[in-house]
Amino acid sequence: MIVIHIALINNHGIPYLQVMENYSIIENGKTKYKKRPVKNLGPLSRFNDGQPNFLNRLRESFKKGNPIIDGLDDLLGGLEQDVVIKISRLDVDACALQPKNIGFFVLDSLYDSLGVYDALVQYKSDSKIKYDLNGLAKLLVFGRVLEPHSKQGTFQRRNGYLFNVCRSDSLVEVYRALDLLNVNTDAIQRRMNFKIKNTIGRSTELCFYDVTNYYFEIGLNDSDILDDNGNVLSMGLRKKGVSKQKRSKPIVQMGLFIDNNGIPMAYRLFPGNENDQKTLRPALEKTIDEMKLGRVIVVADGGLNGGANIAALLDRGNGYIVAKSVNKSDKEVKRWILDESGYAWNKDGTFKSKSMVRSRKIKDAQGNTRQITEKLVCFWSKKHYERECHESEKLIKQLEAVVADPSKLTLKNQQKKIGKFLVEQQVDKNTGEILDAQKHISIDPAKVKEYLDLMGYYTIMTSEITKDDREIISKYRGLSRIEDSFRITKSNLEGRPVFVRTPEHIQAHFLICFIALTMIRLIQYRILKYLGKDTIGEDGWESGLSARRIQEALADWEADVLPGGYCRLCKPSEDLKLIFDAFGVNGDIRLPSLKDLRQLKYAFDKADWS
């Protein structure tokens, strides 16, 4: 009789779910009973819904053939009548086998292929560093993908890989490695760009740029370092600013560039109180310019469309595609937007667009007035209109209520978004005659009508005058891929919270996140290419494998070393099989030896990831 256990083990201090089975062998005429893993499910925290008696409910659902977590159906399908299913709670010490991760085979291949190894080997050679700099860097990057933790927590899990990732046994060396990763931040980004450019190719016609920020659980800003005359030598990095998460904590700003395939190109950190507008120019100078990519068209949102940025782009021979808020446009442009003449509609009447070429004046960073010629593209989308109506439903109701009954205008709603629709006059309290007596606040119906009329409209400014309107709109919409990159960095890679505090270690932390993000994107790119799909398609990365599914597939691919030098592998998931196929590697091997697994790792090292 086979007994299947869903074991809750203690894996380096982390509660971990694993499917195991009892089996027996006969040695010297005696029957011996052993346990072996059938499938690794992952950390308990990934599945626990927070409700009471989770393990008991899991047991009952498993017995009934309808498990409350994914990943068990394939086991249920092959069970015979004499199989007993039960829940057991084990400690890792009670089990003779301890699974080791082999999903890092894929990451190790990418790490070397991106040139990070080469850059650090060169630096280590020049600096005569004795400790395992590359091994520690790999450990931190792999941990960020497979099981994000603090730097200390990642170091404590260094023995969780089948083959050693690093040779260091000193936590102090982790922080020394962070210092040196900071020193090599620019060199590593340049090397990664060179490698990507010469393998899959950098599509640099378009370069997407956006800014986000990360908050820190501290109360005060970092201090600036001043000279004897009070001049700023070095600005503090963690400072209070406009937080994307609406936090009142000090933040750090990150500017990120991605290419037309959605693969990261470069990033730059800025103090938290730095205005988004002011990040683009230094980010260009320190990253894109140094990479010598030729002419690029920078795509950015409305927060980066200032004259100084546009002048800097044009002076470098580059182009731009940037949003412009319709509500912040001048009266002449608003009249043009609302004028129905010139619009081209699609067949089902859900989208229209038009454009005009115009000259306008801007001011560069030095305050000089410049005359430029650009195309202004306007489009209206029913989908955007309905979304804006939903988002503005409460505001619209407030406006309608106040227009119908001015007495409902209160100080509270004056201070909110409704304030921009108010008009202020000097009137006589008794007669209503306009005097210098006291202020009278009321709703401006014309402003309300204009706001409602402009819902669903977007405008884009671009230097690319000869490009088709629909092409410009399509390229601008690609900016959503950089927002997805920010989301992955913050959530999947747990770039926030940040458990380091010095500027050098903060810089190194985000370099680690940047490398990890690039690895995930390259895996996704290779999968989409294998499936014959486009990374810039409407569904983007999600039409292949999401970042979360890639992380889980690699984290769950483990092996146990059996007596005699053989290994038992977890059954590959369908997602893992897709990764194998995308890289052209046969990962379906049964009871391999350690030598076989080294050869499998070598197969990934030599795989075509272009």
Number of C-alpha atoms within 10 A of each C-alpha: 11 14 14 23 23 25 23 22 23 16 17 13 10 13 17 20 22 22 20 19 18 15 14 13 11 9 8 7 7 9 10 11 10 13 17 21 25 19 23 23 23 18 19 17 12 11 14 14 9 8 7 9 10 14 16 12 14 19 19 16 14 20 15 10 13 14 17 15 14 10 12 16 13 10 13 15 9 8 13 10 6 9 12 14 18 16 18 16 13 15 14 19 11 9 14 12 18 19 24 19 21 22 24 24 23 22 23 21 19 23 22 15 19 22 20 23 19 16 19 19 16 11 16 17 10 9 9 9 11 8 18 18 25 21 18 24 24 21 23 28 26 26 24 26 28 23 18 18 21 17 20 14 14 20 20 15 16 18 15 18 19 21 15 12 21 19 13 17 13 10 14 10 15 23 18 14 22 25 18 18 24 21 15 18 17 18 16 23 23 21 18 24 21 17 16 19 16 11 13 15 13 20 16 19 15 22 28 28 24 24 26 20 22 21 24 22 13 14 11 12 18 19 12 13 12 12 10 6 6 8 10 12 10 11 14 18 25 27 25 22 21 20 19 13 11 9 15 15 21 25 27 23 27 21 20 24 25 26 21 19 23 26 24 25 25 25 24 22 19 24 22 27 19 16 16 18 16 15 21 26 16 14 21 22 13 14 18 20 14 11 17 9 15 12 16 20 21 26 26 25 19 15 15 23 20 17 19 21 21 26 22 18 21 14 10 14 12 17 23 25 27 24 21 21 13 19 15 9 13 9 10 8 16 16 12 15 26 12 10 11 9 13 16 14 14 10 8 6 10 13 17 19 21 20 21 13 14 11 10 9 11 18 16 16 16 7 10 9 13 13 10 15 14 17 21 23 24 23 21 21 17 15 12 16 16 13 14 15 16 12 11 14 12 11 16 17 11 16 22 15 14 17 17 10 10 14 10 13 19 10 9 9 14 16 10 10 9 18 14 13 17 15 13 12 14 15 17 15 13 6 7 10 11 14 12 10 12 13 14 14 15 18 21 15 15 9 14 18 11 14 14 13 13 16 20 19 21 20 22 25 21 23 21 17 18 10 11 12 21 14 10 21 18 13 18 22 14 22 21 14 21 22 16 14 22 20 15 19 19 16 14 20 26 18 22 15 14 18 15 17 14 12 15 16 21 21 21 24 23 21 24 26 21 22 23 24 23 22 24 22 21 21 23 25 26 23 24 20 16 16 14 10 17 16 24 16 12 12 11 21 22 13 16 25 19 16 21 15 13 22 20 19 21 23 22 26 23 26 26 20 20 16 8 8 11 18 20 20 24 19 19 19 17 10 17 21 17 19 23 19 16 21 21 16 17 12 17 11 14 12 15 18 17 17 11 14 20 14 12 19 21 15 19 22 19 14 18 14 21 15
